[in-house]
């Protein structure tokens, strides 16, 4: 078996904390913009595609 070019290192999950960025007005504005753009994108899709996506997203 070939040796990996990048050695594996074990990381403790606690080193990832805090995972969330600081809440700022700028990030909130970007989140609203992202939601708006996503809505615009879905309005341009064909109804059959939308139904297929809905079935895929909400399957049980």
C-alpha distance matrix in Angstrom:
0.0 3.8 6.5 9.2 12.4 14.6 14.3 15.2 18.7 20.8 24.1 27.1 28.9 32.1 31.0 31.4 35.1 37.4 35.5 38.7 40.3 43.8 46.2 48.3 50.8 48.7 45.7 48.2 49.6 46.2 45.5 48.9 48.2 44.8 46.6 49.3 47.0 45.1 48.4 49.5 46.3 46.9 50.5 49.5 47.4 48.9 50.1 47.9 44.8 46.2 46.7 43.2 41.8 44.2 43.1 39.4 40.1 42.5 41.0 41.2
3.8 0.0 3.7 6.4 9.0 11.7 12.1 13.7 17.4 20.0 23.1 26.4 28.2 31.3 29.8 30.1 33.9 36.0 34.2 37.2 38.5 42.1 44.6 46.4 48.9 46.6 43.8 46.5 47.8 44.3 43.9 47.3 46.5 43.2 45.2 47.8 45.4 43.7 47.2 48.1 44.9 45.8 49.4 48.3 46.5 48.1 49.6 47.6 44.3 45.7 46.6 43.1 41.5 44.0 43.3 39.6 40.0 42.7 41.5 41.9
6.5 3.7 0.0 3.8 6.5 8.7 8.6 10.7 14.2 17.0 20.2 23.6 25.7 28.5 26.8 27.4 31.2 33.4 31.8 35.0 36.2 39.6 42.3 44.2 46.8 44.6 41.9 44.7 46.1 42.7 42.5 46.0 45.2 42.1 44.2 46.9 44.7 43.1 46.7 47.6 44.7 45.7 49.3 48.4 46.8 48.7 50.2 48.3 45.0 46.1 47.1 43.8 41.9 44.2 43.8 40.0 40.1 42.7 41.8 42.2
9.2 6.4 3.8 0.0 3.8 5.4 6.2 8.2 11.8 14.8 17.6 21.1 22.9 25.8 23.9 24.2 28.0 30.1 28.4 31.4 32.6 36.0 38.6 40.5 43.1 40.8 38.1 40.9 42.3 39.0 38.7 42.3 41.5 38.4 40.6 43.3 41.1 39.6 43.2 44.2 41.3 42.4 46.1 45.2 43.7 45.8 47.3 45.6 42.2 43.1 44.3 41.1 39.0 41.4 41.1 37.3 37.3 40.0 39.3 39.8
12.4 9.0 6.5 3.8 0.0 3.8 6.4 9.4 12.5 15.9 18.2 21.9 23.6 26.2 23.8 24.1 27.9 29.7 28.1 31.0 31.7 35.0 37.8 39.3 41.9 39.4 37.0 40.0 41.2 37.8 38.0 41.5 40.5 37.6 40.1 42.6 40.3 39.2 42.9 43.6 40.8 42.3 45.8 44.8 43.6 45.9 47.6 46.2 42.6 43.6 45.1 42.0 39.7 42.2 42.3 38.5 38.3 41.2 40.8 41.5
14.6 11.7 8.7 5.4 3.8 0.0 3.8 6.5 9.1 12.6 14.5 18.3 20.0 22.5 20.1 20.4 24.1 26.0 24.6 27.6 28.3 31.6 34.4 36.1 38.8 36.5 34.1 37.1 38.5 35.3 35.3 38.9 38.2 35.4 37.8 40.5 38.4 37.3 41.0 41.9 39.4 40.8 44.4 43.6 42.6 45.0 46.6 45.3 41.7 42.4 43.9 40.9 38.5 40.7 40.9 37.2 36.6 39.4 39.2 39.8
14.3 12.1 8.6 6.2 6.4 3.8 0.0 3.8 6.4 9.9 12.5 16.2 18.5 20.9 18.7 19.6 23.3 25.5 24.4 27.7 28.8 32.0 35.0 36.9 39.9 37.9 35.3 38.2 39.9 36.9 36.7 40.4 40.0 37.2 39.4 42.3 40.5 39.2 42.8 44.1 41.6 42.8 46.4 46.0 44.8 47.2 48.5 47.3 43.7 44.1 45.5 42.5 40.0 42.0 42.1 38.3 37.7 40.2 39.9 40.2
15.2 13.7 10.7 8.2 9.4 6.5 3.8 0.0 3.8 6.7 9.5 13.1 15.2 17.9 16.2 17.1 20.7 23.1 21.9 25.3 26.8 30.1 33.0 35.2 38.2 36.5 33.7 36.4 38.3 35.4 34.9 38.6 38.5 35.5 37.5 40.6 39.0 37.5 41.0 42.5 40.1 41.1 44.8 44.6 43.3 45.7 46.7 45.5 41.9 42.2 43.3 40.5 37.9 39.7 39.7 35.9 35.1 37.5 37.1 37.1
18.7 17.4 14.2 11.8 12.5 9.1 6.4 3.8 0.0 3.8 6.3 9.9 12.5 14.7 12.9 14.3 17.8 20.3 19.6 23.2 24.7 27.8 30.8 33.2 36.4 34.9 32.1 34.8 37.0 34.3 33.8 37.6 37.7 35.0 36.9 40.1 38.8 37.4 40.9 42.6 40.5 41.5 45.1 45.2 44.0 46.6 47.6 46.5 43.0 42.9 44.1 41.4 38.7 40.2 40.3 36.7 35.5 37.7 37.6 37.5
20.8 20.0 17.0 14.8 15.9 12.6 9.9 6.7 3.8 0.0 3.8 6.7 9.6 11.9 10.9 12.5 15.8 18.5 17.9 21.7 23.7 26.6 29.6 32.3 35.6 34.4 31.5 33.9 36.4 33.9 33.0 36.8 37.3 34.6 36.2 39.6 38.6 37.0 40.3 42.3 40.3 41.0 44.7 45.1 43.9 46.4 47.0 46.0 42.6 42.3 43.2 40.7 37.9 39.1 39.2 35.6 34.3 36.2 36.0 35.6
24.1 23.1 20.2 17.6 18.2 14.5 12.5 9.5 6.3 3.8 0.0 3.7 6.3 8.5 7.2 8.8 12.0 14.7 14.4 18.1 20.1 23.0 26.0 28.7 32.1 31.1 28.2 30.6 33.2 30.9 30.0 33.8 34.5 32.0 33.6 37.0 36.2 34.8 38.1 40.1 38.4 39.2 42.8 43.3 42.3 45.0 45.6 44.9 41.5 40.8 42.0 39.7 36.7 37.7 38.0 34.6 32.9 34.8 35.0 34.6
27.1 26.4 23.6 21.1 21.9 18.3 16.2 13.1 9.9 6.7 3.7 0.0 3.8 5.4 5.6 7.8 10.0 12.9 13.2 16.9 19.3 21.9 24.8 27.8 31.3 30.7 27.8 29.9 32.8 30.8 29.7 33.3 34.4 32.0 33.3 36.9 36.5 35.0 38.0 40.4 38.9 39.5 43.0 43.9 42.9 45.6 46.0 45.4 42.0 41.1 42.0 40.0 36.9 37.5 37.9 34.7 32.7 34.2 34.5 33.8
28.9 28.2 25.7 22.9 23.6 20.0 18.5 15.2 12.5 9.6 6.3 3.8 0.0 3.8 5.3 5.6 7.5 10.3 10.0 13.7 16.5 19.2 21.8 25.0 28.3 27.9 24.8 26.6 29.6 27.7 26.3 30.0 31.2 28.8 29.9 33.5 33.3 31.7 34.7 37.1 35.8 36.2 39.7 40.8 39.9 42.6 42.8 42.3 39.0 37.9 38.9 37.0 33.8 34.3 34.8 31.7 29.5 30.9 31.4 30.8
32.1 31.3 28.5 25.8 26.2 22.5 20.9 17.9 14.7 11.9 8.5 5.4 3.8 0.0 3.8 5.3 5.5 8.4 9.5 13.0 15.6 17.7 20.5 23.7 27.3 27.2 24.3 26.2 29.4 27.8 26.6 30.2 31.7 29.6 30.8 34.3 34.4 33.1 35.9 38.4 37.4 38.0 41.3 42.6 41.9 44.8 44.9 44.7 41.5 40.1 41.2 39.6 36.2 36.5 37.2 34.3 31.8 33.1 33.9 33.2
31.0 29.8 26.8 23.9 23.8 20.1 18.7 16.2 12.9 10.9 7.2 5.6 5.3 3.8 0.0 3.8 5.5 8.2 9.3 12.8 14.7 16.9 20.1 23.0 26.6 26.1 23.4 25.8 28.7 26.9 26.2 29.9 31.0 29.1 30.6 34.0 33.8 32.8 35.9 38.1 37.0 37.9 41.3 42.3 41.8 44.8 45.3 45.1 41.7 40.5 41.8 40.2 36.8 37.3 38.3 35.2 32.8 34.5 35.4 35.0
31.4 30.1 27.4 24.2 24.1 20.4 19.6 17.1 14.3 12.5 8.8 7.8 5.6 5.3 3.8 0.0 3.8 6.0 5.8 9.5 11.6 14.3 17.2 20.2 23.6 23.0 20.1 22.4 25.2 23.4 22.5 26.2 27.4 25.3 26.8 30.2 30.0 29.0 32.1 34.3 33.2 34.1 37.5 38.5 38.1 41.1 41.6 41.5 38.1 36.9 38.3 36.7 33.3 33.8 35.0 31.9 29.4 31.2 32.3 32.2
35.1 33.9 31.2 28.0 27.9 24.1 23.3 20.7 17.8 15.8 12.0 10.0 7.5 5.5 5.5 3.8 0.0 2.9 4.8 7.9 10.2 12.1 15.0 18.2 21.8 21.8 19.0 20.9 24.1 22.8 21.8 25.4 26.9 25.2 26.5 29.9 30.2 29.3 32.0 34.5 33.8 34.6 37.8 39.1 38.9 42.0 42.3 42.5 39.2 37.6 39.0 37.7 34.2 34.4 35.7 32.9 30.1 31.6 33.0 32.7
37.4 36.0 33.4 30.1 29.7 26.0 25.5 23.1 20.3 18.5 14.7 12.9 10.3 8.4 8.2 6.0 2.9 0.0 3.8 5.6 7.6 9.3 12.2 15.4 18.9 19.1 16.5 18.3 21.6 20.5 19.6 23.1 24.7 23.3 24.6 27.9 28.4 27.7 30.4 32.8 32.4 33.3 36.3 37.8 37.8 41.0 41.3 41.7 38.5 36.7 38.3 37.3 33.6 33.7 35.3 32.7 29.7 31.2 32.9 32.7
35.5 34.2 31.8 28.4 28.1 24.6 24.4 21.9 19.6 17.9 14.4 13.2 10.0 9.5 9.3 5.8 4.8 3.8 0.0 3.8 6.6 9.5 11.9 15.0 18.3 18.0 14.9 16.8 19.9 18.3 17.2 20.8 22.2 20.4 21.7 25.1 25.4 24.5 27.3 29.6 29.0 29.9 33.0 34.4 34.3 37.4 37.8 38.1 34.8 33.2 34.8 33.7 30.0 30.3 31.9 29.2 26.2 27.9 29.6 29.7
38.7 37.2 35.0 31.4 31.0 27.6 27.7 25.3 23.2 21.7 18.1 16.9 13.7 13.0 12.8 9.5 7.9 5.6 3.8 0.0 3.8 6.5 8.2 11.5 14.7 14.6 11.5 13.1 16.4 15.2 14.0 17.5 19.2 17.8 19.0 22.3 22.9 22.3 24.8 27.2 27.0 28.0 30.8 32.4 32.6 35.9 36.2 36.9 33.7 31.8 33.6 32.8 29.1 29.2 31.1 28.7 25.5 27.2 29.3 29.6
40.3 38.5 36.2 32.6 31.7 28.3 28.8 26.8 24.7 23.7 20.1 19.3 16.5 15.6 14.7 11.6 10.2 7.6 6.6 3.8 0.0 3.8 6.2 8.7 12.0 11.6 9.0 11.4 14.2 13.2 12.9 16.4 17.7 16.8 18.6 21.5 22.0 22.0 24.6 26.6 26.7 28.1 30.7 32.2 32.8 36.2 36.8 37.8 34.5 32.6 34.8 34.2 30.4 30.7 32.9 30.6 27.5 29.3 31.7 32.3
43.8 42.1 39.6 36.0 35.0 31.6 32.0 30.1 27.8 26.6 23.0 21.9 19.2 17.7 16.9 14.3 12.1 9.3 9.5 6.5 3.8 0.0 3.8 6.2 9.9 10.5 8.7 10.7 13.7 13.6 13.6 16.5 18.3 18.1 19.7 22.2 23.2 23.6 25.9 27.9 28.4 29.9 32.2 33.9 34.7 38.2 38.8 40.0 36.9 34.7 36.9 36.6 32.9 32.9 35.3 33.2 29.9 31.6 34.1 34.7
46.2 44.6 42.3 38.6 37.8 34.4 35.0 33.0 30.8 29.6 26.0 24.8 21.8 20.5 20.1 17.2 15.0 12.2 11.9 8.2 6.2 3.8 0.0 3.8 7.0 8.4 6.7 7.5 10.8 11.5 11.2 13.6 15.8 16.1 17.2 19.6 21.0 21.6 23.4 25.5 26.4 27.7 29.8 31.8 32.8 36.3 36.6 38.2 35.2 32.8 35.0 35.1 31.3 31.1 33.7 32.0 28.5 30.0 32.8 33.5
48.3 46.4 44.2 40.5 39.3 36.1 36.9 35.2 33.2 32.3 28.7 27.8 25.0 23.7 23.0 20.2 18.2 15.4 15.0 11.5 8.7 6.2 3.8 0.0 3.8 5.3 5.4 6.4 8.7 10.0 10.8 12.7 14.4 15.5 16.9 18.7 20.2 21.4 23.1 24.7 26.0 27.7 29.3 31.2 32.7 36.3 36.8 38.6 35.7 33.4 35.9 36.1 32.4 32.3 35.2 33.6 30.2 31.8 34.9 35.8
50.8 48.9 46.8 43.1 41.9 38.8 39.9 38.2 36.4 35.6 32.1 31.3 28.3 27.3 26.6 23.6 21.8 18.9 18.3 14.7 12.0 9.9 7.0 3.8 0.0 3.8 5.5 5.1 6.1 8.7 9.9 10.6 12.3 14.2 15.5 16.6 18.4 20.0 21.3 22.7 24.4 26.2 27.4 29.4 31.2 34.8 35.4 37.5 34.7 32.3 34.9 35.5 31.9 31.7 34.8 33.6 30.2 31.8 35.0 36.3
48.7 46.6 44.6 40.8 39.4 36.5 37.9 36.5 34.9 34.4 31.1 30.7 27.9 27.2 26.1 23.0 21.8 19.1 18.0 14.6 11.6 10.5 8.4 5.3 3.8 0.0 3.8 5.4 5.1 6.3 8.7 10.0 10.6 12.3 14.4 15.4 16.4 18.3 20.1 21.1 22.5 24.6 26.0 27.6 29.4 33.1 34.1 36.1 33.2 31.0 33.9 34.3 30.6 30.9 34.0 32.5 29.4 31.4 34.6 36.1
45.7 43.8 41.9 38.1 37.0 34.1 35.3 33.7 32.1 31.5 28.2 27.8 24.8 24.3 23.4 20.1 19.0 16.5 14.9 11.5 9.0 8.7 6.7 5.4 5.5 3.8 0.0 3.8 5.4 5.0 6.2 8.7 9.7 10.4 12.4 14.2 15.1 16.3 18.5 19.9 20.8 22.7 24.6 26.2 27.6 31.3 32.1 33.8 30.8 28.6 31.3 31.5 27.8 28.0 31.0 29.3 26.1 28.1 31.2 32.6
48.2 46.5 44.7 40.9 40.0 37.1 38.2 36.4 34.8 33.9 30.6 29.9 26.6 26.2 25.8 22.4 20.9 18.3 16.8 13.1 11.4 10.7 7.5 6.4 5.1 5.4 3.8 0.0 3.8 5.4 5.1 6.3 8.7 9.9 10.7 12.5 14.3 15.4 16.8 18.6 20.1 21.6 23.1 25.2 26.7 30.2 30.7 32.7 29.9 27.4 30.0 30.5 26.9 26.6 29.8 28.5 25.2 26.8 30.1 31.4
49.6 47.8 46.1 42.3 41.2 38.5 39.9 38.3 37.0 36.4 33.2 32.8 29.6 29.4 28.7 25.2 24.1 21.6 19.9 16.4 14.2 13.7 10.8 8.7 6.1 5.1 5.4 3.8 0.0 3.8 5.4 5.2 6.2 8.6 10.0 10.6 12.3 14.3 15.5 16.6 18.4 20.3 21.4 23.3 25.3 28.9 29.7 31.9 29.2 26.8 29.7 30.4 26.9 26.9 30.3 29.2 26.0 27.9 31.2 33.0
46.2 44.3 42.7 39.0 37.8 35.3 36.9 35.4 34.3 33.9 30.9 30.8 27.7 27.8 26.9 23.4 22.8 20.5 18.3 15.2 13.2 13.6 11.5 10.0 8.7 6.3 5.0 5.4 3.8 0.0 3.8 5.4 5.0 6.1 8.6 9.7 10.4 12.1 14.2 15.2 16.3 18.5 20.0 21.5 23.2 26.9 28.0 29.9 26.9 24.9 27.9 28.2 24.6 25.1 28.3 26.9 23.9 26.2 29.4 31.3
45.5 43.9 42.5 38.7 38.0 35.3 36.7 34.9 33.8 33.0 30.0 29.7 26.3 26.6 26.2 22.5 21.8 19.6 17.2 14.0 12.9 13.6 11.2 10.8 9.9 8.7 6.2 5.1 5.4 3.8 0.0 3.8 5.4 5.1 6.2 8.6 9.9 10.6 12.5 14.4 15.3 16.8 18.7 20.6 21.9 25.4 26.0 27.9 25.0 22.7 25.4 25.7 22.1 22.2 25.4 24.0 20.8 22.8 26.1 27.8
48.9 47.3 46.0 42.3 41.5 38.9 40.4 38.6 37.6 36.8 33.8 33.3 30.0 30.2 29.9 26.2 25.4 23.1 20.8 17.5 16.4 16.5 13.6 12.7 10.6 10.0 8.7 6.3 5.2 5.4 3.8 0.0 3.8 5.5 5.2 6.2 8.7 9.9 10.7 12.5 14.4 15.7 16.9 19.2 20.9 24.3 24.8 27.1 24.5 22.0 24.7 25.7 22.2 22.0 25.4 24.6 21.5 23.2 26.7 28.6
48.2 46.5 45.2 41.5 40.5 38.2 40.0 38.5 37.7 37.3 34.5 34.4 31.2 31.7 31.0 27.4 26.9 24.7 22.2 19.2 17.7 18.3 15.8 14.4 12.3 10.6 9.7 8.7 6.2 5.0 5.4 3.8 0.0 3.8 5.4 5.0 6.1 8.5 9.9 10.6 12.3 14.5 15.5 17.2 19.2 22.8 23.9 26.2 23.5 21.3 24.5 25.2 21.9 22.2 25.8 24.8 22.1 24.2 27.6 29.9
44.8 43.2 42.1 38.4 37.6 35.4 37.2 35.5 35.0 34.6 32.0 32.0 28.8 29.6 29.1 25.3 25.2 23.3 20.4 17.8 16.8 18.1 16.1 15.5 14.2 12.3 10.4 9.9 8.6 6.1 5.1 5.5 3.8 0.0 3.8 5.4 5.2 6.1 8.6 9.9 10.5 12.5 14.4 15.9 17.3 20.9 22.0 23.8 20.9 18.9 22.0 22.3 18.8 19.4 22.8 21.5 18.8 21.3 24.5 26.8
46.6 45.2 44.2 40.6 40.1 37.8 39.4 37.5 36.9 36.2 33.6 33.3 29.9 30.8 30.6 26.8 26.5 24.6 21.7 19.0 18.6 19.7 17.2 16.9 15.5 14.4 12.4 10.7 10.0 8.6 6.2 5.2 5.4 3.8 0.0 3.8 5.5 5.1 6.3 8.8 9.9 10.9 12.6 14.9 16.1 19.5 20.0 22.0 19.4 16.9 19.7 20.5 17.1 17.1 20.6 19.8 16.9 18.9 22.3 24.6
49.3 47.8 46.9 43.3 42.6 40.5 42.3 40.6 40.1 39.6 37.0 36.9 33.5 34.3 34.0 30.2 29.9 27.9 25.1 22.3 21.5 22.2 19.6 18.7 16.6 15.4 14.2 12.5 10.6 9.7 8.6 6.2 5.0 5.4 3.8 0.0 3.8 5.4 5.1 6.3 8.7 10.2 10.9 13.1 15.1 18.6 19.3 21.8 19.5 17.0 20.2 21.4 18.3 18.4 22.1 21.7 19.1 21.1 24.6 27.1
47.0 45.4 44.7 41.1 40.3 38.4 40.5 39.0 38.8 38.6 36.2 36.5 33.3 34.4 33.8 30.0 30.2 28.4 25.4 22.9 22.0 23.2 21.0 20.2 18.4 16.4 15.1 14.3 12.3 10.4 9.9 8.7 6.1 5.2 5.5 3.8 0.0 3.8 5.3 5.0 6.2 8.8 10.0 11.2 13.2 16.9 18.3 20.5 17.8 16.0 19.5 20.2 17.2 18.1 21.7 20.9 18.8 21.3 24.5 27.3
45.1 43.7 43.1 39.6 39.2 37.3 39.2 37.5 37.4 37.0 34.8 35.0 31.7 33.1 32.8 29.0 29.3 27.7 24.5 22.3 22.0 23.6 21.6 21.4 20.0 18.3 16.3 15.4 14.3 12.1 10.6 9.9 8.5 6.1 5.1 5.4 3.8 0.0 3.8 5.4 5.1 6.4 8.8 10.3 11.3 14.9 15.9 17.8 15.0 13.0 16.3 16.8 13.6 14.4 18.0 17.1 15.0 17.5 20.7 23.6
48.4 47.2 46.7 43.2 42.9 41.0 42.8 41.0 40.9 40.3 38.1 38.0 34.7 35.9 35.9 32.1 32.0 30.4 27.3 24.8 24.6 25.9 23.4 23.1 21.3 20.1 18.5 16.8 15.5 14.2 12.5 10.7 9.9 8.6 6.3 5.1 5.3 3.8 0.0 3.8 5.4 5.3 6.4 9.1 10.4 13.7 14.2 16.7 14.5 12.0 15.1 16.5 13.7 13.9 17.6 17.6 15.5 17.4 20.8 23.7
49.5 48.1 47.6 44.2 43.6 41.9 44.1 42.5 42.6 42.3 40.1 40.4 37.1 38.4 38.1 34.3 34.5 32.8 29.6 27.2 26.6 27.9 25.5 24.7 22.7 21.1 19.9 18.6 16.6 15.2 14.4 12.5 10.6 9.9 8.8 6.3 5.0 5.4 3.8 0.0 3.8 5.6 5.2 6.8 9.4 12.8 14.1 16.9 14.8 12.9 16.5 17.8 15.4 16.2 19.8 19.8 18.2 20.4 23.6 26.7
46.3 44.9 44.7 41.3 40.8 39.4 41.6 40.1 40.5 40.3 38.4 38.9 35.8 37.4 37.0 33.2 33.8 32.4 29.0 27.0 26.7 28.4 26.4 26.0 24.4 22.5 20.8 20.1 18.4 16.3 15.3 14.4 12.3 10.5 9.9 8.7 6.2 5.1 5.4 3.8 0.0 3.8 5.5 5.6 7.1 10.8 12.7 14.8 12.1 10.9 14.6 15.3 12.9 14.4 17.8 17.4 16.2 18.9 21.7 25.0
46.9 45.8 45.7 42.4 42.3 40.8 42.8 41.1 41.5 41.0 39.2 39.5 36.2 38.0 37.9 34.1 34.6 33.3 29.9 28.0 28.1 29.9 27.7 27.7 26.2 24.6 22.7 21.6 20.3 18.5 16.8 15.7 14.5 12.5 10.9 10.2 8.8 6.4 5.3 5.6 3.8 0.0 3.8 5.3 5.3 8.7 9.6 11.8 9.4 7.5 11.1 12.3 10.0 11.0 14.5 14.7 13.6 15.9 18.7 22.1
50.5 49.4 49.3 46.1 45.8 44.4 46.4 44.8 45.1 44.7 42.8 43.0 39.7 41.3 41.3 37.5 37.8 36.3 33.0 30.8 30.7 32.2 29.8 29.3 27.4 26.0 24.6 23.1 21.4 20.0 18.7 16.9 15.5 14.4 12.6 10.9 10.0 8.8 6.4 5.2 5.5 3.8 0.0 3.8 5.6 8.3 9.1 12.3 10.9 9.0 12.4 14.3 12.8 13.4 16.8 17.6 16.7 18.5 21.4 24.8
49.5 48.3 48.4 45.2 44.8 43.6 46.0 44.6 45.2 45.1 43.3 43.9 40.8 42.6 42.3 38.5 39.1 37.8 34.4 32.4 32.2 33.9 31.8 31.2 29.4 27.6 26.2 25.2 23.3 21.5 20.6 19.2 17.2 15.9 14.9 13.1 11.2 10.3 9.1 6.8 5.6 5.3 3.8 0.0 3.8 6.7 9.1 11.7 10.2 9.6 13.2 14.5 13.4 14.9 18.0 18.4 18.1 20.3 22.9 26.4
47.4 46.5 46.8 43.7 43.6 42.6 44.8 43.3 44.0 43.9 42.3 42.9 39.9 41.9 41.8 38.1 38.9 37.8 34.3 32.6 32.8 34.7 32.8 32.7 31.2 29.4 27.6 26.7 25.3 23.2 21.9 20.9 19.2 17.3 16.1 15.1 13.2 11.3 10.4 9.4 7.1 5.3 5.6 3.8 0.0 3.8 6.4 8.3 6.4 6.4 10.0 10.9 10.2 12.1 14.8 15.2 15.5 17.8 19.9 23.6
48.9 48.1 48.7 45.8 45.9 45.0 47.2 45.7 46.6 46.4 45.0 45.6 42.6 44.8 44.8 41.1 42.0 41.0 37.4 35.9 36.2 38.2 36.3 36.3 34.8 33.1 31.3 30.2 28.9 26.9 25.4 24.3 22.8 20.9 19.5 18.6 16.9 14.9 13.7 12.8 10.8 8.7 8.3 6.7 3.8 0.0 3.8 5.5 5.3 6.4 8.8 10.1 10.7 12.4 14.4 15.5 16.5 18.3 20.0 23.7
50.1 49.6 50.2 47.3 47.6 46.6 48.5 46.7 47.6 47.0 45.6 46.0 42.8 44.9 45.3 41.6 42.3 41.3 37.8 36.2 36.8 38.8 36.6 36.8 35.4 34.1 32.1 30.7 29.7 28.0 26.0 24.8 23.9 22.0 20.0 19.3 18.3 15.9 14.2 14.1 12.7 9.6 9.1 9.1 6.4 3.8 0.0 3.8 5.4 5.0 6.2 8.6 9.8 10.4 12.2 14.1 15.1 16.2 17.9 21.4
47.9 47.6 48.3 45.6 46.2 45.3 47.3 45.5 46.5 46.0 44.9 45.4 42.3 44.7 45.1 41.5 42.5 41.7 38.1 36.9 37.8 40.0 38.2 38.6 37.5 36.1 33.8 32.7 31.9 29.9 27.9 27.1 26.2 23.8 22.0 21.8 20.5 17.8 16.7 16.9 14.8 11.8 12.3 11.7 8.3 5.5 3.8 0.0 3.8 5.4 5.2 6.2 8.6 9.8 10.6 12.4 14.2 15.4 16.3 19.9
44.8 44.3 45.0 42.2 42.6 41.7 43.7 41.9 43.0 42.6 41.5 42.0 39.0 41.5 41.7 38.1 39.2 38.5 34.8 33.7 34.5 36.9 35.2 35.7 34.7 33.2 30.8 29.9 29.2 26.9 25.0 24.5 23.5 20.9 19.4 19.5 17.8 15.0 14.5 14.8 12.1 9.4 10.9 10.2 6.4 5.3 5.4 3.8 0.0 3.8 5.5 5.1 6.1 8.5 9.8 10.5 12.1 14.1 15.3 19.0
46.2 45.7 46.1 43.1 43.6 42.4 44.1 42.2 42.9 42.3 40.8 41.1 37.9 40.1 40.5 36.9 37.6 36.7 33.2 31.8 32.6 34.7 32.8 33.4 32.3 31.0 28.6 27.4 26.8 24.9 22.7 22.0 21.3 18.9 16.9 17.0 16.0 13.0 12.0 12.9 10.9 7.5 9.0 9.6 6.4 6.4 5.0 5.4 3.8 0.0 3.8 5.4 5.1 6.0 8.5 9.8 10.3 11.9 13.9 17.5
46.7 46.6 47.1 44.3 45.1 43.9 45.5 43.3 44.1 43.2 42.0 42.0 38.9 41.2 41.8 38.3 39.0 38.3 34.8 33.6 34.8 36.9 35.0 35.9 34.9 33.9 31.3 30.0 29.7 27.9 25.4 24.7 24.5 22.0 19.7 20.2 19.5 16.3 15.1 16.5 14.6 11.1 12.4 13.2 10.0 8.8 6.2 5.2 5.5 3.8 0.0 3.8 5.5 5.0 6.1 8.6 9.8 10.5 11.8 15.3
43.2 43.1 43.8 41.1 42.0 40.9 42.5 40.5 41.4 40.7 39.7 40.0 37.0 39.6 40.2 36.7 37.7 37.3 33.7 32.8 34.2 36.6 35.1 36.1 35.5 34.3 31.5 30.5 30.4 28.2 25.7 25.7 25.2 22.3 20.5 21.4 20.2 16.8 16.5 17.8 15.3 12.3 14.3 14.5 10.9 10.1 8.6 6.2 5.1 5.4 3.8 0.0 3.8 5.4 5.1 6.2 8.6 10.0 10.5 14.2
41.8 41.5 41.9 39.0 39.7 38.5 40.0 37.9 38.7 37.9 36.7 36.9 33.8 36.2 36.8 33.3 34.2 33.6 30.0 29.1 30.4 32.9 31.3 32.4 31.9 30.6 27.8 26.9 26.9 24.6 22.1 22.2 21.9 18.8 17.1 18.3 17.2 13.6 13.7 15.4 12.9 10.0 12.8 13.4 10.2 10.7 9.8 8.6 6.1 5.1 5.5 3.8 0.0 3.8 5.4 5.0 6.0 8.4 9.9 13.6
44.2 44.0 44.2 41.4 42.2 40.7 42.0 39.7 40.2 39.1 37.7 37.5 34.3 36.5 37.3 33.8 34.4 33.7 30.3 29.2 30.7 32.9 31.1 32.3 31.7 30.9 28.0 26.6 26.9 25.1 22.2 22.0 22.2 19.4 17.1 18.4 18.1 14.4 13.9 16.2 14.4 11.0 13.4 14.9 12.1 12.4 10.4 9.8 8.5 6.0 5.0 5.4 3.8 0.0 3.8 5.4 5.1 5.9 8.2 11.7
43.1 43.3 43.8 41.1 42.3 40.9 42.1 39.7 40.3 39.2 38.0 37.9 34.8 37.2 38.3 35.0 35.7 35.3 31.9 31.1 32.9 35.3 33.7 35.2 34.8 34.0 31.0 29.8 30.3 28.3 25.4 25.4 25.8 22.8 20.6 22.1 21.7 18.0 17.6 19.8 17.8 14.5 16.8 18.0 14.8 14.4 12.2 10.6 9.8 8.5 6.1 5.1 5.4 3.8 0.0 3.8 5.6 5.4 5.7 9.4
39.4 39.6 40.0 37.3 38.5 37.2 38.3 35.9 36.7 35.6 34.6 34.7 31.7 34.3 35.2 31.9 32.9 32.7 29.2 28.7 30.6 33.2 32.0 33.6 33.6 32.5 29.3 28.5 29.2 26.9 24.0 24.6 24.8 21.5 19.8 21.7 20.9 17.1 17.6 19.8 17.4 14.7 17.6 18.4 15.2 15.5 14.1 12.4 10.5 9.8 8.6 6.2 5.0 5.4 3.8 0.0 3.8 5.7 5.5 9.2
40.1 40.0 40.1 37.3 38.3 36.6 37.7 35.1 35.5 34.3 32.9 32.7 29.5 31.8 32.8 29.4 30.1 29.7 26.2 25.5 27.5 29.9 28.5 30.2 30.2 29.4 26.1 25.2 26.0 23.9 20.8 21.5 22.1 18.8 16.9 19.1 18.8 15.0 15.5 18.2 16.2 13.6 16.7 18.1 15.5 16.5 15.1 14.2 12.1 10.3 9.8 8.6 6.0 5.1 5.6 3.8 0.0 3.8 5.9 9.0
42.5 42.7 42.7 40.0 41.2 39.4 40.2 37.5 37.7 36.2 34.8 34.2 30.9 33.1 34.5 31.2 31.6 31.2 27.9 27.2 29.3 31.6 30.0 31.8 31.8 31.4 28.1 26.8 27.9 26.2 22.8 23.2 24.2 21.3 18.9 21.1 21.3 17.5 17.4 20.4 18.9 15.9 18.5 20.3 17.8 18.3 16.2 15.4 14.1 11.9 10.5 10.0 8.4 5.9 5.4 5.7 3.8 0.0 3.8 6.4
41.0 41.5 41.8 39.3 40.8 39.2 39.9 37.1 37.6 36.0 35.0 34.5 31.4 33.9 35.4 32.3 33.0 32.9 29.6 29.3 31.7 34.1 32.8 34.9 35.0 34.6 31.2 30.1 31.2 29.4 26.1 26.7 27.6 24.5 22.3 24.6 24.5 20.7 20.8 23.6 21.7 18.7 21.4 22.9 19.9 20.0 17.9 16.3 15.3 13.9 11.8 10.5 9.9 8.2 5.7 5.5 5.9 3.8 0.0 3.8
41.2 41.9 42.2 39.8 41.5 39.8 40.2 37.1 37.5 35.6 34.6 33.8 30.8 33.2 35.0 32.2 32.7 32.7 29.7 29.6 32.3 34.7 33.5 35.8 36.3 36.1 32.6 31.4 33.0 31.3 27.8 28.6 29.9 26.8 24.6 27.1 27.3 23.6 23.7 26.7 25.0 22.1 24.8 26.4 23.6 23.7 21.4 19.9 19.0 17.5 15.3 14.2 13.6 11.7 9.4 9.2 9.0 6.4 3.8 0.0
